[in-house]
Amino acid sequence: MLEEKFLPEDIEGANKLVDTIEDLLKEVDMHVHRGNLAAAQIATEEMTDSIKSLCTLRKAKKAKYKYAALI
């Protein structure tokens, strides 16, 4: 999946971000079930930042191929 959505040089970073997002999702679930909503909120904010970074990497591939098509 990642190979088709990201530049080859970004795949390793994208994999790390995906792993981070999955870990944070589990952390949010744990904190919510324990009633620790402040910790859940912090983990959610970190997850949102990771998702934004992942989207930035995705946009880089789109931009590169869009630019290449113009040349």
HUDADA-V105106 format. One record per backbone hydrogen bond with DSSP energy under -0.5 kcal/mol. NH is the residue of the N-H (numbers start at 1). CO is the residue of the C=O. If there is no record, write none. Layout:
BEGIN
nh=NH co=CO
nh=NH co=CO
END
This chain:
BEGIN
nh=4 co=1
nh=5 co=1
nh=5 co=2
nh=6 co=2
nh=10 co=7
nh=11 co=7
nh=11 co=8
nh=14 co=10
nh=15 co=11
nh=16 co=12
nh=17 co=13
nh=18 co=14
nh=19 co=15
nh=20 co=16
nh=21 co=17
nh=22 co=18
nh=23 co=19
nh=24 co=20
nh=25 co=21
nh=26 co=22
nh=27 co=23
nh=28 co=24
nh=29 co=25
nh=30 co=26
nh=31 co=27
nh=32 co=28
nh=33 co=29
nh=34 co=30
nh=35 co=31
nh=35 co=32
nh=36 co=31
nh=37 co=35
nh=40 co=36
nh=41 co=37
nh=42 co=38
nh=43 co=39
nh=44 co=40
nh=45 co=41
nh=46 co=42
nh=47 co=43
nh=48 co=44
nh=49 co=45
nh=50 co=46
nh=51 co=47
nh=52 co=48
nh=53 co=49
nh=54 co=50
nh=55 co=51
nh=56 co=52
nh=57 co=53
nh=58 co=54
nh=59 co=55
nh=60 co=56
nh=61 co=57
nh=62 co=58
nh=63 co=59
nh=64 co=60
nh=65 co=61
nh=66 co=62
nh=67 co=63
nh=68 co=64
nh=69 co=65
nh=70 co=66
nh=70 co=67
nh=71 co=67
END
